[in-house]
């Protein structure tokens, strides 16, 4: 996987943001919770982009 390190860093960042989100929800800080949710969505889109840029292996064709 060409973007392995980038994906792993994004996943670590997302894990950290989920912890922050949990803390802000416990504190009742809705605005920060919304901002963290949007940040997580952006990171998910970036990871999807990394995966879509990877070449498809023969074993991945016709998976369904």
N, C-alpha and C positions, 0 to 999 in steps of 0.2 A: 504494500500500500504506500503510494507515493506521499500522501499527506498524513501519515500516521501520527507524527509528533504534533502537528497542528490540531488534529482531531482530539488527541489526548489532552492537550492544553485547554481546548474549548470545553471538553467534558469536565475537567477539573474546575474551570471557571464557573461552569453551570452548577456544579455541586456546591461550590462556595456561595453562589447567588441563591440557591435553594435554602441554604442555612440562614442567610441574611433575610430571605423572604419569610421564613418561619419565625424568626425573631421579630421582624417588623409587624407581622400579623398578631403576634402575642402582645405587642405594645400598642396595637390599634392604629398604627401609622399607615393609613390607606394610600396616601400619595406615593410614599416610598415603595410600598408593595406593588402599586401599578407600574412604577418605573422599573423595578426589578423584573416584573413579569414581561415587560416589553424588551428588556435586555436579554432575557432568556429566549424569547421568540427570535430575536435577531441572531443569537448564537446558534440556535437550531437551524435557521436558514443558511448560515455560513457552513455548518457541518454538512447539510444537504448538498450544498454547492461543491464541497470537497469530494463527497462521494460520487456525485454526478460526473465530475471531471476524471474519475478513475476509469481506466479501461475495463471493459467487461470481459470476464473469463468465460471460456466455453461452457464450464459447468454451471454458470449463472443464467444461461439462456434457457428459456422455457421452464422456469422454476415452478410455475403454477399449473 
